[in-house]
Amino acid sequence: MSKGGRVVAVVDDDPRLVESLAELLESAGYHTCCFSSAQALLAAGFANMDVLITDVGIPGVDGFELRRRALKQRPDLPVFLISGRHEVADQSRAQGLSGFFRKPFDGRALLAAVDDALRGGGDGKNED
């Protein structure tokens, strides 16, 4: 199943999660570009990606700030936030975000959300 060469960037400081997400996305036909920090992604830039999936609790620039910066440069970029910390997921900053997934999340649900965003049906960009 080819997704037309669409690139999904994944940012998380947990190498096991990054590997797992990359395998999931690649099995669905996406290309992945993985980063262990927001700083690494910021150095690479947002131009060569179609979707961004980022952990909220990454060191340095957190996922909320990375999302804000991404949407400032690429307002059309679907951004999905993930978090394993339930207190973060319950914060007002996360409330109402269509692109928010609490760990552990259903991989099929994430793939469906990515597919939908790339078809223009949902984008994970509701303002916080």
Buried (B, 14 or more C-beta within 10 A) or exposed (E): EEBEEBBBBBBBBBEEBBBBBBEBBEEBBBBBBBBBBBBEBBEEEBEEBBBBBBBBBBEEBBBBBBBBBBBEEBEEBBBBBBBBEEEBBEBEBBEEBBBBBBBEBEBEEBBEBBBBBBEEEBBBBEEB
